Amino acid sequence: MAKKPQNTAGNRNEDSAPQGSKWPGKTIIRYITRALVLLIIFAWALVNLDVVLRFLGKVLALFTPFLIGGAIAFLINVVLRPLECCWNKVCRRAPEKLARPVCLTASTVLVLGILFAVVFMMIPSLRESGEEFVQNIPLYVEEIGRWWAGIVRFAAKYNIVLPEYTIDSDLLIEKLTALISDEGSGILTVTWGAATSVLSVLVDVLLGLVFALYLLAKKEVVAAHLKKLIVTVLPQKKAQRLLSIASLTNQTFTNFVSGQLTEAVIIGVLCFFGMLILGIPYAGAVSAFVAVTALVPIFGAWIGGG
C-alpha cells in the first residue's frame, strides 16, 4: 500500500503554534524578577541611606589595609621589575633564589627612602619658614605702614582723603600666638587631633606594607591562583575577556606610573639646581614639593580607578 504524503508544513505550523503561545518566557520572567529585586534594594538603600553609608564605611575600613597594600605593591613593583632585569643580566652566576629577596629589599628600601627623604626635607623647612615668618612680623608691619602712608600722600595730591591705618605689631603677634596655642580652637589642638588620625592611618600603612611585601614575594603564585579562580567562577569567554582587560590595564597603568615618576624626578632635580644657581632659599623643600605635585595625576588615577 502506498503511504500518504505527510503534511510537514502543517505539522510545523501546529508545533510552532503552542510554542509561540507560551508568553512570557522563562528568560523574560527571570529578567523581570531581577529588575524588580534590584529596584526594591535600590529603593531601600535610598530610604536607609545613613545605614548604608555606615555599613560601607565599616567595610571600607576593614579592607583599607589591603587596598593600601595593593597600591604599595603596585608602586614597588614598578621599581622591582627593572631591578630584576638588571640582576639577571649582571649576576648570572648568582643563585636564582637570591634574585627576588635582594631585588625586593632594594626596591622597598629605595621607594621608602625616597618618601622619607621628601618628608624630612619638607617638614623642617616648613617649620623654619613658620618661625621666620613670626619673627619678621614687625618688619612686615612697618613695610605695610610705609606702603599705606605713600598711598595716603599720593591720594592727598588729588584732594582724596584716606583714613590713616596703623597696625600694632605686638597685638598682631599676640593674636597669632593665641590662634596657634588656644585650647579647643588652636592650630596645635587641631594638629594633635589630626596626628591621632594619622596614627591610625600609619597602622593601616604598616599592615598594607606587610601585605604588599607578601604579594610581591609570591606574585607569580598569587597571579596564578587568581587566574584559576576567575576561570573557575566565570564562563570561558568572560574569563578570557576579563584577564585580557586586566593585563592591558596593568601594562598601561605601569607605563603611566613609570612616566610620572621619571617626570617628577627630572622636574625636582631641575628645580633644585635652578634654585641653587639663583640663590633662592629652601631649595630642597621647594624642589621636593614640586616633585610631589608632579605625582598628583597618579593619585588622581588611583582615586578614579577606585
SEKELO-548205 format. One line per 8 residues: number of its first residue (from 1); their letters; for each residue x, y, z of C-alpha. Coordinates in pm, whole numbers, plus 50000, padded with zeros to 5 digits. Each point is the difference from the previous one (the first is absolute). Example, Ala and Ser with C-alpha at 12.3 -4.5 7.8 and 13.67 -1.06 7.14 Angstrom:
2
1	AS	51230:49550:50780; 50137:50344:49934
END
This chain:
306
1	MAKKPQNT	50000:50000:50000; 50122:50346:49916; 50072:50227:50292; 49817:50328:50019; 50224:50305:49971; 50042:50170:50332; 49916:50368:50021; 50330:50118:50151
9	AGNRNEDS	49913:50368:49965; 49675:49951:50191; 50178:49807:50272; 50259:50274:50038; 49729:50258:50031; 49818:49789:50256; 50321:49944:50197; 50102:50362:49988
17	APQGSKWP	49663:50130:50108; 50012:49864:50352; 50355:50115:50042; 49914:50351:49884; 49704:50015:50232; 50223:49958:50307; 50048:50361:50112; 50178:50131:50193
25	GKTIIRYI	50293:49762:49981; 50216:49886:50288; 50285:50232:49897; 49775:50306:49999; 49854:49907:50338; 50351:49956:50139; 50109:50344:49875; 49684:50165:50133
33	TRALVLLI	50051:49836:50340; 50361:50117:50019; 49904:50353:49901; 49728:50011:50268; 50238:49868:50267; 50266:50255:49906; 49740:50277:50000; 49880:49900:50347
41	IFAWALVN	50357:49987:50133; 50079:50340:49847; 49684:50156:50149; 50081:49854:50343; 50356:50136:49977; 49868:50349:49919; 49760:49991:50294; 50269:49870:50240
49	LDVVLRFL	50291:50196:49855; 50168:50063:50338; 50004:49630:50086; 50141:49913:49659; 50273:50264:50027; 50100:49881:50348; 50014:49641:49877; 50211:50098:49698
57	GKVLALFT	50229:50201:50227; 50055:49697:50224; 50067:49777:49699; 50241:50255:49856; 50180:50031:50334; 50030:49621:50012; 50151:49975:49653; 50206:50322:50017
65	PFLIGGAI	50331:49824:50091; 49959:49764:49707; 49922:50285:49760; 50301:50196:50126; 50212:49685:49972; 49893:49950:49641; 50090:50360:49915; 50340:49967:50173
73	AFLINVVL	50065:49668:49826; 49922:50155:49664; 50232:50295:50068; 50287:49780:50119; 49946:49763:49709; 50073:50287:49760; 50352:50015:50147; 50028:49625:50059
81	RPLECCWN	49967:49900:49635; 50301:50194:49863; 50208:49897:50303; 49929:49634:49931; 50091:50047:49634; 50329:50163:50097; 50069:49724:50255; 49942:49728:49739
89	KVCRRAPE	50238:50172:49758; 50276:50092:50244; 49989:49716:50254; 49946:49701:49777; 50213:49771:50214; 49815:50087:50319; 49736:49754:50126; 49651:50062:49871
97	KLARPVCL	49858:49986:50352; 50184:50322:50087; 49853:50204:49715; 49657:50067:50149; 50105:50070:50365; 50288:50229:49902; 49806:50193:49736; 49689:50025:50217
105	TASTVLVL	50201:50131:50295; 50186:50250:49783; 49685:50130:49831; 49812:50032:50332; 50289:50185:50163; 50031:50226:49695; 49631:50092:49989; 49967:50050:50377
113	GILFAVVF	50330:50191:50009; 49878:50242:49737; 49671:50053:50185; 50170:50059:50336; 50258:50229:49841; 49727:50213:49847; 49808:50017:50330; 50302:50082:50214
121	MMIPSLRE	50112:50263:49752; 49664:50175:49995; 49901:49994:50368; 50312:50176:50144; 49987:50259:49725; 49634:50071:50068; 50075:50037:50371; 50287:50239:49932
129	SGEEFVQN	49780:50198:49765; 49730:50034:50267; 50249:50114:50265; 50157:50247:49760; 49658:50137:49908; 49910:50063:50367; 50335:50169:50065; 49965:50225:49696
137	IPLYVEEI	49646:50116:50081; 50120:50344:50133; 50195:50056:49677; 49697:49906:49793; 49783:50238:50205; 50241:50288:49952; 50019:49931:49628; 49621:49995:49969
145	GRWWAGIV	49981:50326:50202; 50246:50176:49769; 49815:49870:49696; 49667:50129:50133; 50150:50338:50094; 50127:50038:49644; 49652:49927:49866; 49848:50260:50238
153	RFAAKYNI	50248:50268:49887; 49937:49915:49636; 49623:50025:50047; 50034:50332:50189; 50142:50162:49686; 49663:49944:49833; 49798:50115:50304; 49911:49642:50094
161	VLPEYTID	50006:49938:50370; 50076:49643:50104; 49980:49879:50359; 50323:49949:50180; 50058:49636:50078; 50241:49886:50267; 50082:49643:50094; 50118:49903:50346
169	SDLLIEKL	50263:49732:49942; 49997:49887:50363; 49624:49952:49992; 50025:49811:49671; 50266:49765:50141; 49783:49944:50307; 49700:49914:49781; 50205:49757:49788
177	TALISDEG	50141:49835:50311; 49648:49960:50141; 49886:49857:49668; 50278:49743:50008; 49979:49894:50365; 49639:50075:50103; 49831:49698:50157; 49718:49849:49804
185	SGILTVTW	50048:50211:49686; 50373:50044:49967; 50212:49861:49721; 50194:49783:50246; 49678:49842:50124; 49880:49936:49648; 50342:49863:49908; 49994:49763:50298
193	GAATSVLS	49657:49877:49896; 50129:49948:49650; 50303:49817:50138; 49778:49747:50176; 49824:49925:49672; 50336:49985:49825; 50106:49737:50253; 49713:49774:49897
201	VLVDVLLG	50087:50061:49636; 50362:49910:50081; 49886:49666:50143; 49804:49930:49682; 50303:50093:49792; 50225:49763:50197; 49750:49715:49958; 49971:50087:49633
209	LVFALYLL	50379:49995:49965; 50016:49649:50148; 49723:49888:49764; 50178:50165:49706; 50328:49822:50077; 49818:49667:50017; 49833:50067:49665; 50328:50096:49833
217	AKKEVVAA	50190:49707:50149; 49748:49753:49855; 49851:50207:49718; 50021:49721:49739; 49823:49756:50233; 49735:50257:50096; 49940:50088:49633; 49965:49632:49910
225	HLKKLIVT	49746:49941:50280; 49801:50307:49896; 49990:49879:49639; 49880:49656:50112; 49731:50161:50215; 49878:50220:49714; 49995:49710:49753; 49815:49781:50250
233	VLPQKKAQ	49735:50255:50097; 49931:50168:49665; 49919:49850:49660; 50293:49952:49764; 49933:50297:49772; 49936:50240:50288; 50304:49873:50188; 50228:50047:49699
241	RLLSIASL	49860:50346:49938; 50047:50099:50365; 50358:49871:50002; 50085:50187:49680; 49851:50323:50139; 50191:49956:50326; 50327:49939:49813; 49950:50305:49778
249	TNQTFTNF	49906:50217:50301; 50305:49884:50193; 50236:50072:49711; 49847:50341:49926; 49996:50112:50362; 50356:49875:50055; 50124:50206:49706; 49806:50300:50129
257	VSGQLTEA	50145:49977:50352; 50353:49948:49866; 49967:50307:49780; 49864:50214:50284; 50278:49890:50237; 50265:50081:49739; 49841:50339:49936; 49984:50076:50374
265	VIIGVLCF	50369:49917:50048; 50105:50212:49700; 49786:50299:50105; 50118:49979:50363; 50370:49982:49903; 49969:50291:49753; 49816:50210:50259; 50262:49919:50266
273	FGMLILGI	50300:50100:49786; 49818:50305:49863; 49927:50128:50349; 50360:49934:50106; 50134:50195:49702; 49763:50292:50066; 50070:49994:50374; 49636:49947:50100
281	PYAGAVSA	49962:49862:50355; 49832:49669:50090; 50105:49835:49675; 49960:49647:50136; 49653:50050:50145; 49864:50186:49700; 50148:49746:49757; 49850:49713:50198
289	FVAVTALV	49661:50175:50002; 50018:50057:49624; 50092:49635:49943; 49710:49885:50217; 49755:50221:49810; 50115:49829:49680; 49873:49672:50151; 49648:50135:50054
297	PIFGAWIG	49867:49833:49677; 50101:49662:50144; 49786:50049:50312; 49720:50137:49784; 50013:49690:49781; 49998:49773:50308; 49700:50183:50146; 49819:49997:49669
305	GG	50073:49634:49954; 49880:49924:50351
END
